[in-house]
Structures are given as structure tokens and as C-alpha cells.
Amino acid sequence: MTVASLLGILTFMIGVPAVLVTLLSFPKLRNPLLGLLAFSTCYVKKPLYQEVFFVAYRGVDRGFGVTIADLLFFGFFLWIVSGASKEKIIWWPYNSTMWFLLIFVSILSLVGSPVAYYGLFTLHKLVRGYILYWVIVNLVRDREGIQAVVHGALSAVIFETVIVIWDKYVTGKVVNRSVGTFPHPNTLAMYVDLIVPMVLGLLLAGGLPRIWAKLGPLAILGGLICVIFTKSRAALVIAGAALGGATGLSIMLKPTGKKIAIAMAGFLVIDIIGLMAAPKIIERFQKAPEASELTRIYFNNAARAMANEHFLGMGLNSYSWSLANTDYYWYVYAEERDTIKDEEEFRESDMGQSRLGTAHHIYLLFAAETGWPGMVVFILWLATFYLHNVILLFRSRDQYFQAILLGLLVGFSTLHLQGLLEWIFRQTQVFFLFCLLSGLMVATGRVMRQVKA
């Protein structure tokens, strides 16, 4: 056992009880800690992230780790199941059946996997994600709980904006594509796109109280700046559509002069920012390397082949290993194979390693690793949440709940669209945020029904 592994285990063993004791001693800290939990999903980074086990692997998940979010939601979990919350426990939240079916097909995929223990890394994350979702559904019982989650997520966007601006203009650490505290620019963009539509919906509906009404516009503007500075072409288009869609739908549901005034002022600000950023954005679209697009196609072709030839896929989290170590490798080097003399030598060369990675399509990635049945379960799992969100939105009459549900629906739409181009949904920050916001959506529906009653 390494020092890092021991430190990670100790962090978990000390941190979780510390959260539990804090809640038992100071129950009024429930909502502030809930807000901190929402905020902490953006920071999965050392020193506040400890690795328990790690392997050098080019796949999605590379080991086991402990984040600040883990300490908080496991502490909350113990607090709830011990009965200290003094509320009726929701043991089987909405969509739990589909969640466990997804875990089940993931386990089945490992039976024939050449690197089954790699799959345990992702399985570990799926289970943690469910616990996070379960905790949020059980914790958010009223409007104050909803606000705690919203304010924590809003603060995360502002925090990322500060990091992006600091790195770009103060330290000069980032000179090309901003990443914030994330491992890749596209992760930052996807994370922000999940939150900003909800903040915009609440701002238009007047649902942000006191100082948060002033921080809301900063978060929206900051989120847009973050996306622009990532220079992600898809994220730019999707973010623009999300802002326009959230604004248009909000006005359609309940048109008011205030909403129209805020929308006009917002579009004016966006136009100014757009004009300032236009040269760089246009350059990014014009100079985007064709090789990058071709590699995406090669990855996806290999994923389809894996799903077609293996009923249960290659095994959860094994796509990258299979691409590098089997004949699926030649799906990304088909042209070079006809010209090289020594295949093994080519595989070990810098050129032969340059295109290895993960399928840039979340649905095909699941198909490759868990088979077409696994992909269907994954899509149904997502669709069930999405449909529930739509139903709750149409049932809502209170502007506050309507704004939350509208923002979440648009945010989830950005995630599903980007899933056609990226695998980033599986990265810890975005996955945890999705689990947290899904829990918020389900809990909002329950609070909405209680208010009606």
C-alpha cells in the first residue's frame, strides 16, 4: 500500500464521521453543508482529492479516489439512515430500478472482460453516484433545501469564472483553451452548461433572493465567459442555444415585462461579448484540425464493431484497453496499416500511440463496453429522468418551481446533446453534478406536490 493510498483511506475514515458528528451536533448546518456539497462537485482536484488506487490508463476511470463531495454525501447518508434527520426515509427514490439495472448490466459486462478490475473503477463511481442521488432526494424537503443546492451550484460557476480569468489574465497559466479546475476544456463547458440555464430561469422568474439576485447575472455572464474561453465549438453552439431556449420557454410559459426587459438586456450584453470574442471564435472554427474529427469517427467505428461482435460488450471501462491491445486498434489506423512494414514496431511508435483514447460518443462508448443491451439500458435510464422532468414542468404552476424545472430540463438537454460528441458525462465532476441535479429535480417535484396539498 502506498502513502497516497493510505492517506486517501484515512481521509475517508476520518472525514465521513467528522461530517456525521457535525450534523448531529449542529443540525442547523444541514443546508449550508448541502450547499457545500453542490459546490464541491466542481473541485475534484488535489490536494482536496486523494487517490486510493491509481493505474496509468488512457480510459475514463483510472482507479479509486476520495473527493470532498464523497465525505459530505456519505456523512449525510449515515445521518439520514441513523434516523437523526427525523424525517421519513425515502428508501427507493424515483428511477432506482433503472439505476440498479444499469449497475447490473455493467456487472454482467465484466464477466468476459479482459481487464475486469478496470470496470470496478467505473462501477465504484456508479454506486457512489446513486448514493449521492439518494441523499439529495432525502435531504431536499422544502424550498430552503432547494435554494441551498441552487446557491451551491451557482457559486461553483462563479468560482470557475474567477479561476479562468485568474489563469488567463493574472498568472498567464492558460494561453489557449481554459480549463478552470477541470482536466479538459470540454469538461468545464459541459459542467457550466448544466447549471447556467437553471440560474437564468430563476433570474427571469425573480426566484433568486437578496444577494443571490445580484450574483445570478454574474454567474450567467461568467458561465458564458468560461464556455467562450474553452474554445469548444460544440459547447459554444449548445450554450447559445441553451440560453436562448431557457429565455424563450420562460417567456412563453409566463410572459412578463420584467422577463422581456431582462432578456433584451441580456442579449445586448451577449452581443457585445460576442463581437469582442468573434475573431477568436471564427478562427477556432476555421482552424479546427480535420484529423481531430477523423479520429472521432475512427473511435466511434471501433465502438460499433465492439458492440456488434460482443453481446455484452468488451467490459465496463475497457474500451481504451481493447483499442490499444486488440485488433480493434486498426480501426483508427486503417490507412497506415497498408503501408507499414512492421505492425508491432508501429504500435510502439509515437505515431502508433497518438490516436489511442476513448470513444467520443457517450452512447456508443456504453455500447462498446456493455453491448447494445447496455446502451439501451443507459438511454432508458436517462430518458426516464428526462421524461419525469418534462411531466413535472407541465404540472408546475408556481413560478419558482417552474423556473427550477425549466432550467434543469434545458441543462439536461445540453448534456445529452454533448453526449453525441463527448464521453465527458463519465468524468467524476459532470457525473456527480448530474446525479445531484437529478436528485434536485425529483425532490422539487415532491416539494411542489406538498405545497399544493
JOBEL-V507462 format. One line per field, one symbol per residue. ss: DSSP state (H for helix, E for strand, C for the rest). phi: phi as a letter, one per 30 degrees, with the letter a starting at -180 (. if undefined). burial: I if it has 9 or more other ideal C-beta (glycine too) atoms within 8 Angstrom, else O. Layout:
ss = ???
phi = ???
burial = ???
This chain:
ss = CCHHHHHHHHHHHHHHHHHHHHHHHCHHHHHHHHHHHHHHCCCCCCCCEEEEEECCCCCCCCEEEEEHHHHHHHHHHHHHHCCCCCCCCCCCCCCHHHHHHHHHHHHHHCCCCCCHHHHHHHHHHHHHHHHHHHHHHHHCCCHHHHHHHHHHHHHHHHHHHHHHHHHHHHCCCCCCCCCCCCCCHHHHHHHHHHHHHHHHHHHHHCCCCHHHHHHHHHHHHHHHHHHHHHCCHHHHHHHHHHHHHHHHHHHHHCCCHHHHHHHHHHHHHHHHHHHHHHHHHHHHHHCCCHHHHHHHHHHHHHHHHHHHHCCCCCCCCCHHHHHHHCHHHHHCCHHHHCCCCCHHHHHHCHHHHCCCCCCCCHHHHHHHHHHHHHHHHHHHHHHHHHHHHHHHHHHCCCHHHHHHHHHHHHHHHHHHHHCCCCCHHHCHHHHHHHHHHHHHHHHHHHHHHHHHC
phi = .dddddddddeddcdddddddddddbeddededdddddddddbcadddbcdcabbdbcddcblcabcdeeddddddedddddiddhbddcdbdeiddddddddddddeddecddbedddddddeddddddddeeddedddcadddddeddddddddddedddddddddccdidccbcdbiccdaeddeddddddceedddeddddiccdhdddddeeddddddddeddddhddddddddddddddddddddddadbddddddddddddddddddddceedddddddcdddeddddeddedddddddddcbecidjeicedddddbbddeddcbeddddcdcbddddedddddcdcdlbedadddddddcbieedddddddedddddddddddddddbdeddddeddddddddddddddddbbcdeddedddddddddddddddddddeddddd
burial = OOOIIIIIIOIIOOIIIIIIOIIOOOOOIIIOIIIIIIIIIIIIOOOOIIIIOOOOOOIIIOIOIIIIIIIIIIIIIIIIOOOIIOOOIOOOIOIIOIIIIIIOIIOIIIOOIIIIOIIIIIIIIIIIIIIIIIIIIIIIOOOOIIIIIIIIIIIIIIIIIIIIIIIIOOOOOIOOIIIIOIOIIIIIIIIIIIIIIIIIIIIIIOIIOOOIIOIIOIIIIIIIIIIIIIIIIIIIOIIOIIIOIIIOIIIOOIOOOOIIOIIOOIOOIIOOIIOOIOOIIOOIOOOIOOOOIOIIOIIIIIIIIIIOOIOIIIIIIIIIIIIOOOOIIOIIIIOIIOOIOOOOIIIOOOOIIOOIOIIIIIIIIIIIIIIOIIIOIIIIIIOIIIOIIIOIIOOIOOIIIIIIIIIIIIIIIIIIIIIIIIIIIIIIIIIIIIIIIIIIIIIIIIIIOOOOO
